[in-house]
């Protein structure tokens, strides 16, 4: 089954200008963790499959494709002014669907392997649409018209929300490391919690690290880079947060650091 999401551009010229930035970002920034999360697959040690990304130049244009075992998600420009994100599910058994089954003769609801055919087609469509949406959300930082220094200047000032919070230091080693942890692909699907970030800190007591991360999360919330999911312990990244953190990390990449030296 193939499920596509099309983004219409006003003109072929506007897409032609942006598309090279999109496919370069997809190839260089979407690693195995990101691709697994796009297709709603676990990123723990139990996964023993293969994740591949490749680019193919065709007469119609350039296609980027990410594969997780038999299933895939790809991006290409179609008919000049259409950007298409397309999820293909060749093996639905890799996913689960909640449906009625028999347990000791009684009907019960369970999460079971998805079936082929039309029985679970609605669930396949839901999964594919969600995958396309996550992919587009991850591409939203590309082609920003706002200069990088303005993005970073905005969070380099103290804020009051309602109490005063310090300015961020977005390209410092400490803040950049925190940004990399938050932007990690394993958090793209559900978000992240304090204890998810705590795993990266091996020094100090668990209690001290938990308090330290809580202060960081409060700081990022005050600068509106993240928000807390209602009635949960999970946090998610705002659009502003995606822009600021991705820009800050790029500034610490070796080639940009040499240019700034």
C-alpha positions in Angstrom: 0.0 0.0 0.0 1.2 3.5 -0.9 0.0 6.6 0.8 1.1 10.0 -0.4 0.9 13.5 1.0 1.3 16.4 -1.5 2.5 19.9 -0.7 1.5 22.3 -3.5 3.8 25.2 -4.3 2.7 28.4 -6.0 5.2 27.8 -8.9 7.7 25.3 -10.1 10.4 27.9 -9.6 9.8 28.2 -5.9 10.0 24.4 -5.4 13.1 24.1 -7.6 14.8 26.7 -5.4 13.9 24.9 -2.1 14.1 21.2 -3.1 18.0 20.9 -3.2 18.0 22.1 0.4 15.3 19.5 1.3 17.0 16.5 -0.1 20.4 17.4 1.2 18.9 17.9 4.7 17.1 14.5 4.4 20.3 12.7 3.5 22.6 14.4 6.0 20.3 14.9 9.0 18.0 11.8 9.0 19.9 8.9 10.5 18.7 5.5 11.5 16.9 6.7 14.6 15.0 9.4 12.7 13.9 7.0 9.9 12.8 4.4 12.4 10.6 6.9 14.2 9.1 8.2 11.0 7.9 4.7 10.3 6.9 4.1 14.0 9.4 1.5 14.7 11.2 0.9 18.0 14.8 2.0 18.4 15.8 -0.5 21.1 18.3 -3.4 20.9 15.6 -5.8 19.8 15.6 -4.3 16.3 17.8 -6.4 14.2 16.7 -5.2 10.7 18.4 -2.9 8.2 17.8 0.9 7.7 19.0 2.4 4.4 18.7 5.8 2.8 19.6 6.6 -0.8 19.2 9.2 -3.5 18.3 8.5 -7.1 18.4 11.0 -10.0 15.7 10.4 -12.6 14.5 12.3 -15.6 11.5 13.6 -13.6 13.8 14.8 -10.7 15.6 13.7 -7.6 14.1 11.1 -5.3 15.2 10.4 -1.7 14.1 7.1 -0.2 14.5 5.7 3.4 13.9 1.9 3.9 13.2 0.1 7.1 13.3 -3.6 6.1 10.4 -4.0 3.6 8.7 -0.7 4.3 9.8 2.8 3.2 9.2 6.5 3.1 10.3 8.7 0.2 10.3 12.3 -1.0 10.3 13.6 -4.6 9.2 16.6 -6.6 6.3 15.8 -8.9 5.0 17.7 -11.9 7.3 20.7 -11.1 5.2 22.3 -8.3 4.3 19.4 -6.1 6.4 18.0 -3.2 5.3 14.5 -2.5 6.0 12.5 0.7 5.0 8.8 0.2 4.9 6.0 2.7 4.9 2.4 1.3 3.9 -0.5 3.5 4.9 -3.8 1.8 4.8 -5.8 5.0 2.0 -4.8 7.3 3.0 -7.6 9.8 5.7 -5.1 11.0 2.9 -3.0 12.6 0.1 -3.7 15.0 -3.7 -3.0 15.1 -6.1 -3.2 18.0 -8.9 -5.6 17.1 -11.1 -8.3 18.6 -9.8 -11.8 19.0 -10.7 -14.9 20.9 -9.1 -15.8 24.2 -10.3 -19.0 25.9 -13.5 -18.6 23.8 -14.2 -15.0 24.9 -13.9 -12.0 22.6 -11.2 -9.6 23.8 -9.5 -6.5 22.4 -5.8 -6.9 21.8 -2.9 -5.4 19.8 -2.2 -7.9 17.1 -0.1 -8.0 13.9 -1.7 -6.1 11.1 -3.2 -8.2 8.3 -2.8 -8.0 4.6 -5.8 -7.2 2.4 -8.5 -4.6 3.1 -9.4 -5.6 6.7 -6.9 -3.3 8.3 -6.6 -0.7 5.5 -7.9 2.1 7.7 -5.1 1.4 10.2 -2.5 1.3 7.4 -3.8 4.7 6.2 -3.5 6.2 9.7 0.0 5.0 10.1 1.1 6.2 6.7 -0.5 9.6 7.2 1.2 10.0 10.6 4.6 9.0 9.0 4.2 11.6 6.3 3.3 14.2 8.8 6.4 13.5 11.0 8.6 13.6 7.9 7.3 17.0 6.8 7.6 18.3 10.4 11.2 17.3 10.4 11.8 19.2 7.1 10.1 22.3 8.5 13.5 23.8 9.5 14.8 23.9 6.0 14.7 27.0 3.9 14.2 29.5 6.7 14.1 33.1 5.6 15.1 34.3 9.0 18.9 34.8 9.2 20.6 32.5 11.7 21.9 35.2 13.9 18.4 36.6 14.5 17.1 33.1 15.5 20.0 32.7 18.0 19.9 36.4 19.2 16.2 35.9 20.2 17.1 33.3 22.8 20.4 34.9 23.9 18.5 37.4 26.1 16.9 36.7 29.6 13.2 36.2 29.7 10.5 36.5 32.4 7.9 33.8 32.4 6.7 34.6 35.1 10.0 34.6 37.0 13.3 35.7 35.3 15.2 33.0 33.4 18.8 33.4 32.1 19.7 33.7 28.5 20.5 30.6 26.5 24.1 30.1 25.2 23.0 28.2 22.0 26.4 27.5 20.6 28.1 26.7 23.8 29.2 23.0 24.3 26.8 22.6 27.2 23.6 23.9 25.6 24.5 22.4 22.2 24.8 19.0 23.8 21.4 19.4 25.4 19.9 20.4 22.0 21.4 17.2 20.4 19.9 15.0 23.1 16.5 16.6 22.6 16.6 16.5 18.8 17.6 12.8 18.8 15.4 10.8 16.5 14.2 8.4 19.2 12.2 11.4 20.7 10.5 12.3 17.4 7.5 10.1 17.9 6.3 10.4 21.5 8.5 13.2 22.9 10.9 13.0 25.8 11.0 12.9 29.6 13.4 13.9 32.2 14.6 10.3 32.7 15.1 9.9 28.9 17.7 12.7 29.0 19.1 11.5 32.3 20.5 8.4 30.6 23.2 10.5 28.9 24.7 11.6 32.2 26.8 9.1 33.9 28.5 11.4 36.4 26.8 12.5 39.6 23.9 11.0 41.4 20.6 10.3 39.7 18.8 12.7 42.0 21.2 15.5 41.2 21.1 14.9 37.5 17.3 14.8 37.6 17.1 18.2 39.3 19.7 19.6 36.8 17.6 18.5 33.8 14.4 19.8 35.4 16.0 23.3 35.5 17.1 22.9 31.9 13.6 21.9 30.8 12.1 24.9 32.7 14.6 27.2 31.0 13.7 25.8 27.5 10.0 26.1 28.3 10.5 29.7 29.3 12.2 30.4 25.9 9.3 28.5 24.2 11.6 25.9 22.6 9.6 23.0 24.1 6.2 22.5 25.7 4.8 19.9 28.1 2.2 17.5 26.8 -1.0 17.9 28.9 -1.4 15.4 31.7 1.8 13.6 30.9 5.5 13.8 31.8 6.5 14.1 28.2 7.8 17.2 26.4 7.7 18.1 22.7 9.7 20.5 20.6 7.9 23.7 19.3 8.5 24.9 15.7 10.7 27.7 17.2 12.6 25.1 19.1 13.3 23.0 16.0 14.6 26.1 14.2 16.8 27.4 17.0 18.3 24.1 18.1 18.9 22.8 14.6 20.6 26.1 13.7 22.7 26.1 16.9 23.9 22.5 16.2 24.9 23.4 12.6 27.0 26.2 13.9 29.1 23.7 15.8 29.8 21.5 12.8 33.5 21.5 11.8 33.1 23.2 8.4 31.1 26.1 9.9 33.4 26.4 12.8 36.3 26.8 10.4 34.5 29.5 8.5 33.7 31.4 11.7 37.3 31.1 13.0 
